[in-house]
Amino acid sequence: MKNKRTLDKLGRPFTDLRISVTDRCNFRCQYCMPREIFGKDYPFLSRDELLTFEEIARFVHALAPYGLGKVRITGGEPLIRKDVEELVAMLREQGPGLDLAMTTNGSLLPQKAASLKGAGLDRVTISLDSLDDEVFMTMNDVDFPVEKILDGITAAEEHELLPIKINMVVKRGVNEESILPMAEYFRGRGHILRFIEYMDVGSTNAWKMDEVVSAREILERIQAVHPLERIDPNSPSEVAKRWRYRDGKGEIGLIASVTDPFCGSCTRLRLSAPGELYTCLFAHQGFDIKGLLRGGASDQELADFVFSLWARRDDNYSQKRSQSGPSDDGKVEMSYIGG
């Protein structure tokens, strides 16, 4: 099987792996971990239920010969997993040529950016949904101020975790008036601001279609002030449509999973914090990797299992949603598998 390129049922190759290292987060964002569900009595996973760093690194090692090019560490909030930079170092050792990234809310980057870079992390994506403190605190629901996220962005910049991407989830009635201020703040700063349509991930965020601000509307709001032009994707599997400012002051991305699905180019698998493998962000079922790892499976057996799943994969939830509406029956929560 080595070096064989396995395609799924829709002709998509496997290239990307997203690894959630914790189901916990220090924020309670409405679109991911609403406080009314994820409150003080919520049964988060215990430490022994999580994959160890050694198990995660071994899984990556098993898949590395078969087209794996990108690994992204996610959560929950990955920086609250103790010593996560040790995992970064292990993954870098397993794959010197891997594109190794992390998605974080940025709150702990001032303390962690140096050690992450030293361990071998290439770049970060930071979530920031508004520059308005009142709006941002409403969305994170823990009264965390914008200034501290900007400090995290500065720390990532100083330690060359580049290029930095900024993710803004846009929810109607909450932060759509922050679209233009965000665009204007990050213009010319060398970072890539990406606007994400509010999605029906999981079953707890009370998603409604009328709360979605479409990528088209976002683009029109910015275009009215700062002319943009389309540019080519960096790779066929890139989820964001890229636009650059005509005056040369950088670019933005639009991620339109709801109004313009990109299932046809999805090349990702997702490994959850407790060790289940998911073939789609909107999946209902995971497949037990932890049992294989702890049951003595060889690297070849791990790879064979994964690619037998990939060969049967036909996930295209976002396209189905656009045709027949959303499904809310038991989709895995984002806090388990990252965004």
PyMOL commands that set and color helices and strands:
alter all, ss='L'
color gray80, all
select helices_A, chain A and resi 47-49+53-66+78-80+84-94+109-119+133-140+146-158+176-186+209-211+215-223+263-265+290-294+299-312+317-324+334-337
alter helices_A, ss='H'
color red, helices_A
select strands_A, chain A and resi 16-20+70-74+99-104+123-127+165-170+192-197+228-231+241-245+251-255+268-271+276-278+287-288
alter strands_A, ss='S'
color yellow, strands_A
deselect
rebuild
show_as cartoon
